[in-house]
Amino acid sequence: MTQDQLDFLLDSKANRIGALLLHLAATEKLCQLNTFERVSHQNLPSALTEWSVPWELGEPARQKIKGHNLDYYLNLLQEGREKTLAEFRKRDDQWLMAVDSNWSWGPTNNLCKWFHVCEHESHHAGQISLLKSRAPGDQIGGRAELGIAPGSEYEGLGQYDCRQCNPPPGRWF
């Protein structure tokens, strides 16, 4: 994917593909801070200062997030994902099911928080696909939306298998 495609702005209210990729990295960082480092939901804004523009998107992101190549975004996503996976390896099912009573939408366990990251990524992947199909020079559709070649170091990046989540019976989020 070219820098022009990453910086393409569909209209005055849209987000750029690059901004959406950085937003996904910010979302993962937010969940890491909360679930791994125990930064409370109330304290996340101050802990996310460097990530505030990509986290919030909108006009500030349209103005500031541009001019980077695909490797810039993919490296940030990969670094975040590697940290997440390394931290997951240190934890057990008890941690996964631990409930945070003070979460913004009510009592929520770590499984639900990370499942939300998965859903969030899926949602924005659809936006990225649409934007890429409208960007100048689009020639690739289907699975190669970001132009990631099979067998490359980035293959599998951004692919959670949400079907692995087997929530317990009853309402847990």
N, C-alpha and C positions, 0 to 999 in steps of 0.2 A: 504494500500500500504506500502510495507516495505521500509526501508532506502536503501537497495540495489537497489530496483526498482527506487526510487527517484534519486539515484546517478548514475544509469546506463547511460553509454555513448555509443550510437549506433556506432559512428565512430569519427574520429578526428575533424570533422567539425560540429558535432551535438551539441545540448544543452541538458543538463540533465533536467529531469522532474522538479526537485526541482528548478533549475535555471529559468525555464519557469514560474513556479508558482510565484517566487519572482519577475520576470519581469512583470507579470500581476499586482502585488501589486505596483510596481514602476510606472507603467503606470497610475494606478488610482491615485497615489500620485501626479504625474506630473499634471494631469488634475485638481485635487483638488487645488493645488497651483495656477494654472493659473486661473481657473474659480471662485473659492471661495475666494481666498486670493489675487487675482489680481496681481500675480507675472507675469511679462511680459515674453513672449516667449524667448526673448533675455537673461533674467536673470534666466531662469530655470536651466541651468547647475550648477550655483553656489548654487542655492537653493536645488539642488538634490544631493549634494556631497555624502551623505550616501547611496544613491540609484543608483549611477552612474554605478557600476558594473552590477547589475541586469538589469538596464535600457538598457545598451549597449550590454549585452550578449557577445558572442565571447570567445576568449581564456581566458581573465581574469575571466569570469564567470565559465568557465570549471575548472579553477584552484581553485577558491575560494568558489564557492557555492556548498557545499556538506557536508555530515555529519549531516544533520538535519532530524528529523522525520516528518511525515505528519502533526502532530498537529502544529509544528512550522510554516509551510507554511500556513496552514488553518487559524491559529490565526491571522497572519498578513493580510491575505486576508479579513477575517471577520472584523477586526478592521477598515481596510480601507473602506470596504463597509458600515459599520455602520456609519462612519463619512460622507460618500457620501450621504446616505439616510437622515441623520439628516440635512445636509446642503440643500438638495433638498426641504425638508419640509419648509425651511425658505424663499424659493424663489418663484417667480411667473412666469407667461408666458412671461412677458416683459423681465425679466432677461434671460430666456431661449432663447429668440430670439435676445438678444443684440449682436451686431456685433463687433468683435475684428478686426479692420482694419489692425493690425500689425502682424497677425498670419503668420507663416512661409509659408503656401501655399496660402496665400491671405485672403481677408476678410472672416471671419468665425464666425458663432454664437455659443453660448454655447450648443445648441441642437446638432449641428454637431460635436462639440468636444466630447460630451458624447456618441453620436452615434458611433463615431470612437473608443472609449474605448470598446464599445460593440462589434464592428466588430473585434477589435484587440483580445479580449478575445476569441471570436469564432474561429478565425484563430489558435490561440495557443492551444485551446482545441483539435483541430484536430491533431496537432503535438503531444500533450500529449497522445492522444488515440493511435496514431501510435507507439510512443516510448514505451508505456505501453505494447502494444501487442508484442513487440520485447524483452522486459526486461525479465530476468530470473524469473521464478516463476509466470508468468502471468497465471491466471486462470479465470479472470473475464473480460467480454466484455460488450458492450452495455452501458447502462446508468450509471453503477457503476464504471466508469473509474477510479475515484480516491478512490474507496472503501468506499464511504460515504454511510452509512446505511440509509434507509428511516426512518424518524422520528428523526434522530440525530440532534444535534444543528447546524450542518453544512448543512443540507438539504436545497437546494435552493441557496447555495453560488455559485457565478459565473454564475448565470442565470439571465441575463437581458431579458426582453421581448421586443425585438427590434420592434415588430409589433405595439407597442404603439406609436411609433414616426410617426406622420403625418405631414411631412414637407409641408410648404406652396407651392403653385404652383410656378414654375420658379426655377431658379438655386440659391440655398442658400448655396452651399459649393463648 
